[in-house]
Amino acid sequence: MTKAKGSPARAGANETDVAKYEPEVEWMWPARHGDVTFREMSRDEIEVMLQRNRVGRLAFSLHDRVDVQPIHYIYERGWLYGRTSEGDKITALEHNQWVALEVDEVTDLFDWRSIVIHGSFWIMHPRGSPRAEELWMKAAELVGKIVPGALTENDPVMFRQTLFRIAVGDVRGREATTQVKRTAD
């Protein structure tokens, strides 16, 4: 039997061969029907989760194409602040400012929290009106809290020079939990 380079052939491979290449997975299953509970999260729970996390997935569209990209962010009083680099994302967002952002916390298949935010994306400019400059400075300060050295010569990702903020509009959060877990044999 021929094995693919780097992994055992599936048909006929013994358990020892498969174990070498497969990640160890502990399967957790609900014990009975109804052991999984889904619920809507409160606004307070959503705000705490947004403050606790720093990475989400930003969804945006232009014409008939939808894209999703990971971003880092910091949440403060109804706004998400972050930074990115110039490119296709910024080009698309200059034409259509409406976005969705998803933030997840996943412990297991049926133990997770997920937030989806719908809002508008605003690019911040360091020069302009006094208010625009004030907002840019605030965004730079907030981003500096999650990426030390941001926008300085010590910046770990110097190419990300575009600051933005997202006005948080519609927010929804869901949670799934299990009452009883057991390991499948």
N, C-alpha and C positions, 0 to 999 in steps of 0.2 A: 504494500500500500504506500502511496506517495503522500508525504506530509507537506503542507504549505510551509514555506520558510517562516520561521519564527513562531509557529503554532502547530499543535498536533492536528492531524486530520480528525474531523468529528466522527465519522463513521468508523467504528472499530478502535478508536483511541481508548486506552485504558484510563481508569480514574486518576492514576498517578500522573500520567501525561497531561490530562486536562487540568488537574489541580495546579500544575506548574505555570499555566498560562492564563487561567481564569482568575479574576479577583475573587477573594473570599466574600461570599454574600450570605448574610444571615437573613432569611426570609421571615418576615413578621406578618401574620395574618390575623384578622379579627377572629375571635373565638366563635362567634355566632352571628347570624344575620341580625342587624340592628346594633351591633357593638360600635359602629362608626357613627359619630355625631358631626353634623355640619351646622355651622351657625354664622350669622353675620356679626362682624366685629363692631364695637362702638367707635364713635369718633375719637374718644380719648385713647382707646387701645390702638387705633390706627396712628395717632400722633406719636405715641410712645414708640411704636414699632418703626416709624419713619425716623425718629431721632436716634434709635438704637443702631440702625443700619446705615451703610455708606455706599452701597452698590445696588443699582437697579438696571432694568432694561428699558430703554427709551424706544417707543414705536412712533414712527412718523411716515408720512406718505407724500408722494408727488406724482400727480397724474394717476396712472394705474399701477403704481408700484408701492408696496409697503415694505419698510425695512425695520429691523429691530437691532439695536446696538447697546452693549453694556456701557454704563456711565457711572462715575462716582458723583456723589451729591452730599450736601448737608442741608438739613431741613430747619427752617426757622419761620414761625408764625405765618403759616399759609403759603410759604414760598420754598421752592427747592432751588438751591444755588449749586453751580458746578462749573466745569470748564471742559473745553474740547479743543480740537484743532480744526483749521479750515479744511474743507473738503466737501464731498457729496452731501453729507448730513447738513452742513450749514447752508449749502445751496438749496437743498430741498426745503429747509425750515424758513428760509427767506421768502419762499413762495407760499408756504402753508405752515402757519405757526401752531396749528393744533396738534397736540401730541398725547400719547398715553405713556405712563410709566408704571412698570410692575416691579414690586419688591416682594421677595419670598423668603420665608424661613421654613426649611424642610428638615424634619427630624426622621421621618419614615414615610412610607407609602400613604398611610392614613393619619399622619400626624404632621400637620403643616399649617402655616398662615400665609395668606397672599393678599396683597393690596394692589389695586389698580387705581391710578389717578388719571383723570383727564384734565387737561389744562392748556395754557398757551405758553409758547416758548419765546423768550425775549433775549436778544443778544445785548450785552452791556458794552458801553463805550467809555474809555477812560477820559475822553475829552468831549465837551459839549456844554450843556447847561449845568449850572451848579448842582442841580438835583441828579443829573446823569452821572456826574463825577462822584457825588456822594454815594450813589448806589454801586458804582464800580468799585469804590474803595471798600464798601461793606462786603461786597461779593469776594474781593481779593482777600480780605481779612478772614472771612468764613472758610474759603477754600484753603487758606494757609493753616487752618486748624486741623484739616484732615490730610493735607499733603504738606508737611513741613518743608519750607524752602520754595514753595510754589511762587512762580513769577519773579524769582531771583536767580542769581548765577548758580545757586545750589539746587535748582529745580530738577527733580529726577525725570521729568517729562517736559523739557523746555519747549517742545513743539506745540504743546497745548496752551495757547495764549488767548483763546477766546472765552471770556466769561459769559455765563448766561444765568437766567433765572426762569423758573417755570411757575406761573400763577396756578396754584392748586385750585381747581374747580370742583368737579364731581369726584368724590372719593368713595371707594367701596372696599371693604375688607371681608374676607371669609376665612374660616378656620375649620379644619377637620381634626377630630381627636378620636382615639379609641379608648374604651374603658378597660378592655382586657387584651393582652398580647400573649401570644404563644409562638414558639419556634416550630416551624414545619420540620418534620423529620426528613 
